[in-house]
Amino acid sequence: ICDTILGLLDNNLIGKASTGDSQVFYQKMKADYYRYIAEFTKDENKTSAADSAETAYADAAKVAEKDLAVTHPIRLGLALNYSVFLYEVQ
C-alpha cells in the first residue's frame, strides 16, 4: 500500500501541486509514508526509507518556511510529524 501511495504522490500529485499548502501537504504525506516503511523494516530497507523520509521532510520544511505562516495547520502538522520521525526513526 505504501509503495502505491508513494507512486501516486511522485507521479501525479506533487508535480501538479501549485500552492504552498498543497506542496507541503503532499511532501509531508510522502515523508510520512517513508517513515512508516522505515518503522517496520530493517537494515538497508530501513536506512533507505529513512533517508527518503528525511529528504521529503526537509523539502516540505523549505516550502513551509517560505509560503506558510508559522501558525498554519499544515506547517504545524509537518513540524509534529518531522519531530516524531527524528525521535522514532533517526
Summary of the structure (lengths in Angstrom):
residues: 90
radius of gyration: 12.6
end to end distance: 23.1
largest distance: 37.7
contacts: 270
relative contact order: 0.16
helix: 86%
strand: 0%
